Amino acid sequence: MSTGPNRILDEFAKLMTDAAGAAQGVRREVETAFRAQAERILGTMDIVQREEFEAVREMATKAREENAQLTARIEALEAKLAGDAGTPAGGGAKPRARK
């Protein structure tokens, strides 16, 4: 059994260890309560989840790429029509006037 200053220091160390453990427990409880409250608040708001945002962004990127391909195809067809219309044997249809 320890006596004197060593015993006091041992008791003080034990007290600090217990206090640190209690503080960590309180911290975990506060974090859990904060997260639950934040999720509840965000649930009432009209906020998009990350997965939904990523899916829509991917769809928009794909649509832009398809739009660029279709634009290039239309320009190529218009150029071909303009070239056919310029030749006498082209028998060609007149290109439509743009609005």
FENQUIFEN-V785459 format. One record per run of one state. SS is the DSSP state (@ for helix, = for strand, . for the rest). FROM is the first residue (numbers start at 1). LEN is the number of residues. If there is no record, write none. Layout:
BEGIN
{{SS | FROM | LEN} {SS | FROM | LEN}}
END
This chain:
BEGIN
{{. | 1 | 4} {@ | 5 | 40} {. | 45 | 5} {@ | 50 | 37} {. | 87 | 1} {@ | 88 | 3} {. | 91 | 9}}
END
